[in-house]
Structures are given as C-alpha cells and as structure tokens.
Amino acid sequence: MHIASLVVHVAPASLTGVAQAVTGVDGLVLHGTHPSGKLVVTLEGPSAASVLDRVSTIQHLEGVINVSLVYQHAEAWQSLHQEVKHEQHKA
C-alpha cells in the first residue's frame, strides 16, 4: 500500500473544474481547496508506480500548473492486518 499527499496548483479560474475532475481519479481523496488555486489531495495505490500514474493523470488535466509531492509512505499489505501493540513508557 502506497499513500501520498499532494498539493495541486491550478490556475484560479480552473479550480472548480480541476476539483471536479480529480474526484474521478481512483484512490484520490480531495481534502480541501483554496481560491488562490490550490488543492490538497491524498492518493492511495498498491504500488509507487500506480500512484505516479495517477499523479501524471492529474498533471495533464487542463488548468493544472504543478503537482507537488508533500509526503509518501509505503506499507506492506501484510502489516496492515497486524495488531498494533500500545506501549506505555515511564518518564
């Protein structure tokens, strides 16, 4: 599982159209927009290549100026089913 957060910079006049278009991208969640032309999104996919393919799709949308990767994390699928143990540390 790969998770990435992105800031998508768009021409302000294209903000609404791009926001609508990106919601159709598989594995993408739109978290917010700003009138200056910025969208905050996260992408999830089975591999880094699948995430990069979706980034490329976003980059080629009309009105998109730039897509900036803010954070990326990879986790093995098997570890997603393991219980997380909580440990308390004494100060």
DSSP file (Angstrom, degrees, kcal/mol; ACC not computed):
  #  RESIDUE AA STRUCTURE BP1 BP2  ACC     N-H-->O    O-->H-N    N-H-->O    O-->H-N    TCO  KAPPA ALPHA  PHI   PSI    X-CA   Y-CA   Z-CA
    1    1 A M              0   0    0      0, 0.0    74,-2.7     0, 0.0     2,-0.4   0.000 360.0 360.0 360.0 128.1    0.0    0.0    0.0
    2    2 A H  E     -AB  45  74A   0     43,-3.3    43,-2.2    72,-0.2     2,-0.4  -0.963 360.0-171.6-118.3 134.8    1.4    3.4   -1.0
    3    3 A I  E     +AB  44  73A   0     70,-2.9    70,-2.9    -2,-0.4     2,-0.4  -0.988   6.1 177.8-127.1 133.5    0.0    6.6    0.3
    4    4 A A  E     -AB  43  72A   0     39,-2.5    39,-2.9    -2,-0.4     2,-0.4  -0.993  17.6-150.3-135.9 143.0    0.9   10.1   -1.0
    5    5 A S  E     -AB  42  71A   0     66,-2.7    65,-2.9    -2,-0.4    66,-1.4  -0.926  23.5-176.3-111.3 142.8   -0.2   13.6   -0.1
    6    6 A L  E     -AB  41  69A   0     35,-2.9    35,-2.3    -2,-0.4     2,-0.5  -0.947  27.3-144.4-136.9 150.7   -0.1   16.2   -2.8
    7    7 A V  E     -AB  40  68A   0     61,-2.3    61,-3.0    -2,-0.3     2,-0.6  -0.991  21.9-157.4-112.0 123.5   -0.7   19.9   -3.4
    8    8 A V  E     -AB  39  67A   0     31,-2.7    31,-1.9    -2,-0.5     2,-0.5  -0.899   3.1-155.2-103.9 119.2   -2.1   20.6   -6.8
    9    9 A H  E     +AB  38  66A   0     57,-3.0    56,-3.0    -2,-0.6    57,-1.7  -0.828  22.1 170.6 -96.0 127.4   -1.5   24.1   -8.1
   10   10 A V  E     - B   0  64A   0     27,-3.4    54,-0.2    -2,-0.5     5,-0.1  -0.892  44.7 -87.9-131.9 161.2   -4.0   25.2  -10.7
   11   11 A A    >   -     0   0    0     52,-2.5     3,-2.6    -2,-0.3     4,-0.5  -0.554  44.3-124.2 -63.5 130.5   -5.0   28.4  -12.5
   12   12 A P  G >  S+     0   0    0      0, 0.0     3,-1.2     0, 0.0     4,-0.3   0.831 111.2  57.4 -50.7 -35.9   -7.6   30.0  -10.1
   13   13 A A  G 3  S+     0   0    0      1,-0.2     4,-0.2     2,-0.1     3,-0.2   0.717 107.9  48.6 -67.8 -18.9  -10.1   30.1  -13.0
   14   14 A S  G <> S+     0   0    0     -3,-2.6     4,-2.8    49,-0.2     5,-0.3   0.399  80.4 103.6 -98.5   0.9   -9.7   26.4  -13.4
   15   15 A L  H <> S+     0   0    0     -3,-1.2     4,-2.6    -4,-0.5     5,-0.2   0.898  81.6  44.0 -54.9 -50.7  -10.1   25.5   -9.7
   16   16 A T  H  > S+     0   0    0     -4,-0.3     4,-2.1     1,-0.2    -1,-0.2   0.925 115.9  47.2 -63.4 -45.6  -13.7   24.2   -9.8
   17   17 A G  H  > S+     0   0    0     -4,-0.2     4,-2.2     2,-0.2    -1,-0.2   0.904 114.6  45.5 -64.0 -42.7  -13.2   22.2  -13.0
   18   18 A V  H  X S+     0   0    0     -4,-2.8     4,-2.9     2,-0.2     5,-0.2   0.907 110.4  54.6 -68.2 -40.7  -10.0   20.6  -11.8
   19   19 A A  H  X S+     0   0    0     -4,-2.6     4,-1.0    -5,-0.3    -2,-0.2   0.906 111.5  45.2 -59.0 -41.3  -11.5   19.8   -8.3
   20   20 A Q  H  < S+     0   0    0     -4,-2.1     4,-0.3    -5,-0.2    -1,-0.2   0.900 113.4  50.5 -67.9 -40.0  -14.4   18.0  -10.0
   21   21 A A  H >< S+     0   0    0     -4,-2.2     3,-1.5     1,-0.2    -2,-0.2   0.902 106.4  53.0 -66.8 -41.7  -12.0   16.2  -12.4
   22   22 A V  H >< S+     0   0    0     -4,-2.9     3,-2.0     1,-0.3    -1,-0.2   0.793  95.1  68.8 -69.0 -25.2   -9.7   14.9   -9.7
   23   23 A T  T 3< S+     0   0    0     -4,-1.0    -1,-0.3     1,-0.3    -2,-0.2   0.695  94.8  59.0 -66.2 -14.6  -12.5   13.4   -7.7
   24   24 A G  T <  S+     0   0    0     -3,-1.5     2,-0.4    -4,-0.3    -1,-0.3   0.484  80.2 106.6 -88.3  -3.7  -12.8   10.9  -10.5
   25   25 A V  S X  S-     0   0    0     -3,-2.0     3,-1.8    -4,-0.2    29,-0.0  -0.649  81.5-111.1 -79.7 126.3   -9.2    9.7  -10.1
   26   26 A D  T 3  S+     0   0    0     -2,-0.4    18,-0.1     1,-0.3     3,-0.1  -0.310  98.2  10.9 -59.4 131.3   -9.2    6.2   -8.5
   27   27 A G  T 3  S+     0   0    0      1,-0.3    17,-1.5    16,-0.1     2,-0.4   0.532  98.0 128.5  80.7   6.9   -7.8    6.2   -4.9
   28   28 A L  E <   -C   43   0A   0     -3,-1.8     2,-0.4    15,-0.2    -1,-0.3  -0.787  37.9-169.3-101.5 138.6   -7.9   10.0   -4.6
   29   29 A V  E     -C   42   0A   0     13,-2.4    13,-2.1    -2,-0.4     2,-0.6  -0.996  15.5-144.5-122.7 126.4   -9.4   12.0   -1.8
   30   30 A L  E     +C   41   0A   0     -2,-0.4    11,-0.2    11,-0.2     3,-0.1  -0.816  19.8 177.7 -89.5 118.0   -9.8   15.7   -2.1
   31   31 A H  E     -     0   0A   0      9,-3.0     2,-0.3    -2,-0.6    10,-0.2   0.717  56.9 -28.1 -96.2 -24.0   -9.3   17.3    1.3
   32   32 A G  E     -C   40   0A   0      8,-1.2     8,-2.6     2,-0.0    -1,-0.3  -0.957  46.7-141.8 178.8 162.3   -9.6   21.0    0.5
   33   33 A T  E     -C   39   0A   0     -2,-0.3     6,-0.2     6,-0.2   -18,-0.0  -0.921   8.4-151.7-133.6 160.6   -9.2   23.8   -1.9
   34   34 A H  E >>  -C   38   0A   0      4,-2.1     3,-2.7    -2,-0.3     4,-1.3  -0.998  25.4-125.3-133.1 138.4   -8.1   27.4   -1.7
   35   35 A P  T 34 S+     0   0    0      0, 0.0   -20,-0.1     0, 0.0    -1,-0.1   0.710 105.9  71.6 -56.6 -20.7   -9.3   30.2   -4.1
   36   36 A S  T 34 S-     0   0    0      2,-0.1   -26,-0.0     1,-0.1    -3,-0.0   0.606 127.1 -89.7 -72.4  -8.6   -5.7   31.0   -5.0
   37   37 A G  T <4 S+     0   0    0     -3,-2.7   -27,-3.4     1,-0.3     2,-0.4   0.774  82.4 130.8 108.3  35.1   -5.7   27.8   -6.9
   38   38 A K  E  <  -AC   9  34A   0     -4,-1.3    -4,-2.1   -29,-0.2     2,-0.4  -0.958  30.6-171.9-123.3 139.7   -4.5   25.1   -4.6
   39   39 A L  E     -AC   8  33A   0    -31,-1.9   -31,-2.7    -2,-0.4     2,-0.5  -0.978  13.0-149.1-124.1 140.6   -6.0   21.6   -3.9
   40   40 A V  E     +AC   7  32A   0     -8,-2.6    -9,-3.0    -2,-0.4    -8,-1.2  -0.953  30.4 164.3-109.4 123.0   -4.8   19.3   -1.1
   41   41 A V  E     -AC   6  30A   0    -35,-2.3   -35,-2.9    -2,-0.5     2,-0.4  -0.924  28.3-147.5-135.5 158.1   -5.3   15.6   -2.0
   42   42 A T  E     -AC   5  29A   0    -13,-2.1   -13,-2.4    -2,-0.3     2,-0.4  -0.960  13.1-159.3-121.5 149.2   -4.2   12.2   -0.9
   43   43 A L  E     -AC   4  28A   0    -39,-2.9   -39,-2.5    -2,-0.4     2,-0.4  -0.977   4.1-168.5-125.5 139.4   -3.7    9.2   -3.2
   44   44 A E  E     +A    3   0A   0    -17,-1.5   -41,-0.2    -2,-0.4    -2,-0.0  -0.984  18.5 151.6-125.6 141.2   -3.6    5.5   -2.3
   45   45 A G  E     -A    2   0A   0    -43,-2.2   -43,-3.3    -2,-0.4     6,-0.0  -0.982  53.7-106.7-160.1 167.2   -2.5    2.7   -4.5
   46   46 A P  S    S+     0   0    0      0, 0.0     2,-0.3     0, 0.0    31,-0.1   0.663  99.7  15.0 -74.3 -16.0   -1.0   -0.8   -4.5
   47   47 A S  S  > S-     0   0    0    -45,-0.1     4,-1.7     1,-0.1   -45,-0.1  -0.969  75.9-109.5-151.9 163.7    2.4    0.4   -5.7
   48   48 A A  H  > S+     0   0    0     -2,-0.3     4,-2.7     1,-0.2     5,-0.2   0.886 118.7  56.7 -62.1 -38.2    4.5    3.5   -6.2
   49   49 A A  H  > S+     0   0    0      1,-0.2     4,-2.3     2,-0.2    -1,-0.2   0.891 104.8  50.5 -62.0 -40.1    4.1    3.1  -10.0
   50   50 A S  H  > S+     0   0    0      2,-0.2     4,-1.6     1,-0.2    -1,-0.2   0.892 111.5  48.2 -66.7 -38.0    0.3    3.2   -9.6
   51   51 A V  H  X S+     0   0    0     -4,-1.7     4,-2.2     2,-0.2    -2,-0.2   0.927 111.7  49.6 -66.0 -44.1    0.5    6.4   -7.5
   52   52 A L  H  X S+     0   0    0     -4,-2.7     4,-2.3     1,-0.2    -2,-0.2   0.856 106.6  56.0 -64.6 -34.8    2.8    8.0  -10.1
   53   53 A D  H  X S+     0   0    0     -4,-2.3     4,-1.9     2,-0.2    -1,-0.2   0.903 109.5  46.5 -61.2 -40.3    0.5    7.1  -12.9
   54   54 A R  H  X S+     0   0    0     -4,-1.6     4,-2.2     2,-0.2    -2,-0.2   0.862 109.0  54.3 -71.8 -35.5   -2.3    8.9  -11.2
   55   55 A V  H  X S+     0   0    0     -4,-2.2     4,-2.6     2,-0.2    -2,-0.2   0.922 108.4  50.4 -61.0 -42.9    0.0   11.9  -10.5
   56   56 A S  H  X S+     0   0    0     -4,-2.3     4,-1.5     1,-0.2    -2,-0.2   0.896 107.5  53.4 -61.5 -40.8    0.7   12.0  -14.2
   57   57 A T  H  < S+     0   0    0     -4,-1.9     3,-0.2     1,-0.2     4,-0.2   0.923 111.1  46.2 -58.8 -44.7   -3.1   11.9  -14.9
   58   58 A I  H >< S+     0   0    0     -4,-2.2     3,-1.7     1,-0.2    -2,-0.2   0.913 108.1  56.5 -64.8 -43.2   -3.6   14.9  -12.6
   59   59 A Q  H 3< S+     0   0    0     -4,-2.6    -1,-0.2     1,-0.3    -2,-0.2   0.802 105.4  52.7 -59.5 -29.7   -0.6   16.8  -14.2
   60   60 A H  T 3< S+     0   0    0     -4,-1.5    -1,-0.3    -3,-0.2     2,-0.2   0.418  81.3 113.8 -90.8   2.1   -2.2   16.5  -17.6
   61   61 A L  S X  S-     0   0    0     -3,-1.7     3,-1.9    -4,-0.2     2,-0.1  -0.513  81.0-100.0 -71.2 140.9   -5.6   18.0  -16.6
   62   62 A E  T 3  S+     0   0    0      1,-0.2    -1,-0.1    -2,-0.2     3,-0.1  -0.410 108.9  24.8 -62.5 130.8   -6.3   21.3  -18.3
   63   63 A G  T 3  S+     0   0    0      1,-0.3   -52,-2.5    -2,-0.1     2,-0.4   0.216  87.1 128.3  99.7 -13.6   -5.6   24.2  -15.9
   64   64 A V  E <   +B   10   0A   0     -3,-1.9    -1,-0.3   -54,-0.2   -54,-0.3  -0.641  29.8 177.4 -79.6 128.2   -3.1   22.3  -13.7
   65   65 A I  E     -     0   0A   0    -56,-3.0     2,-0.3    -2,-0.4   -55,-0.2   0.841  63.8 -13.9 -93.8 -44.5    0.2   24.2  -13.3
   66   66 A N  E     -B    9   0A   0    -57,-1.7   -57,-3.0     2,-0.0     2,-0.5  -0.991  47.7-145.3-159.5 151.0    2.1   21.8  -11.0
   67   67 A V  E     -B    8   0A   0     -2,-0.3     2,-0.5   -59,-0.2   -59,-0.2  -0.989  21.5-162.6-122.5 120.4    1.7   18.8   -8.7
   68   68 A S  E     -B    7   0A   0    -61,-3.0   -61,-2.3    -2,-0.5     2,-0.5  -0.902  14.0-137.7-109.3 124.8    3.9   18.8   -5.6
   69   69 A L  E     +B    6   0A   0     -2,-0.5   -63,-0.2   -63,-0.2     3,-0.1  -0.684  25.5 173.0 -77.2 123.9    4.5   15.7   -3.6
   70   70 A V  E     -     0   0A   0    -65,-2.9     2,-0.3    -2,-0.5   -64,-0.2   0.816  64.1  -2.9 -98.1 -42.4    4.4   16.6    0.1
   71   71 A Y  E     -B    5   0A   0    -66,-1.4   -66,-2.7     2,-0.0    -1,-0.4  -0.995  55.5-172.1-153.8 145.7    4.6   13.1    1.7
   72   72 A Q  E     +B    4   0A   0     -2,-0.3     2,-0.4   -68,-0.2   -68,-0.2  -0.995   7.1 179.9-142.6 137.7    4.8    9.5    0.6
   73   73 A H  E     -B    3   0A   0    -70,-2.9   -70,-2.9    -2,-0.3     2,-0.4  -0.998  10.1-159.6-139.2 140.3    4.6    6.3    2.7
   74   74 A A  E     +B    2   0A   0     -2,-0.4     2,-0.4   -72,-0.2   -72,-0.2  -0.965  11.0 178.9-120.6 138.6    4.7    2.6    1.8
   75   75 A E        -     0   0    0    -74,-2.7     2,-0.1    -2,-0.4     5,-0.1  -1.000  33.0-112.8-138.4 133.8    3.5   -0.2    4.0
   76   76 A A    >>  -     0   0    0     -2,-0.4     4,-0.8     1,-0.1     3,-0.6  -0.419  25.7-127.0 -64.2 139.5    3.5   -3.9    3.3
   77   77 A W  G >4 S+     0   0    0      1,-0.2     3,-1.0     2,-0.2     4,-0.4   0.871 108.1  58.4 -56.0 -38.5   -0.1   -5.2    2.8
   78   78 A Q  G >4 S+     0   0    0      1,-0.3     3,-1.4     2,-0.2    -1,-0.2   0.872  99.7  56.6 -61.9 -37.4    0.6   -7.9    5.4
   79   79 A S  G X4 S+     0   0    0     -3,-0.6     3,-1.1     1,-0.3    -1,-0.3   0.722  92.8  69.8 -69.8 -19.3    1.4   -5.4    8.1
   80   80 A L  G << S+     0   0    0     -3,-1.0    -1,-0.3    -4,-0.8    -2,-0.2   0.690  99.8  49.2 -70.5 -16.3   -2.0   -3.7    7.6
   81   81 A H  G <  S+     0   0    0     -3,-1.4     2,-0.3    -4,-0.4    -1,-0.2   0.378  90.1 102.1-102.6   2.4   -3.6   -6.8    9.2
   82   82 A Q  S <  S-     0   0    0     -3,-1.1     2,-0.2    -4,-0.2    -3,-0.0  -0.658  77.5-112.9 -88.9 143.1   -1.3   -6.9   12.2
   83   83 A E        -     0   0    0     -2,-0.3     2,-0.5     1,-0.1    -2,-0.1  -0.505  26.7-129.8 -71.8 139.2   -2.5   -5.7   15.6
   84   84 A V        -     0   0    0     -2,-0.2     2,-0.4     2,-0.0    -1,-0.1  -0.811  17.9-143.5 -92.4 125.1   -0.7   -2.6   16.9
   85   85 A K        -     0   0    0     -2,-0.5     2,-0.5     2,-0.0     0, 0.0  -0.753   8.7-142.4 -91.0 132.5    0.6   -3.0   20.4
   86   86 A H        -     0   0    0     -2,-0.4     2,-0.4     2,-0.0    -2,-0.0  -0.827  17.5-167.2 -95.7 125.8    0.4    0.1   22.6
   87   87 A E        -     0   0    0     -2,-0.5     2,-0.5     2,-0.0    -2,-0.0  -0.922  11.1-146.0-114.5 137.9    3.3    0.5   25.0
   88   88 A Q        -     0   0    0     -2,-0.4     2,-0.4     2,-0.0    -2,-0.0  -0.881  14.0-152.6-101.6 132.8    3.5    2.9   27.8
   89   89 A H        -     0   0    0     -2,-0.5     2,-0.4     2,-0.0    -2,-0.0  -0.865  10.5-132.5-106.5 136.6    6.8    4.5   28.6
   90   90 A K              0   0    0     -2,-0.4    -2,-0.0     1,-0.1     0, 0.0  -0.687 360.0 360.0 -86.9 138.6    7.8    5.7   32.0
   91   91 A A              0   0    0     -2,-0.4    -1,-0.1     0, 0.0    -2,-0.0   0.457 360.0 360.0 -82.3 360.0    9.4    9.1   32.2
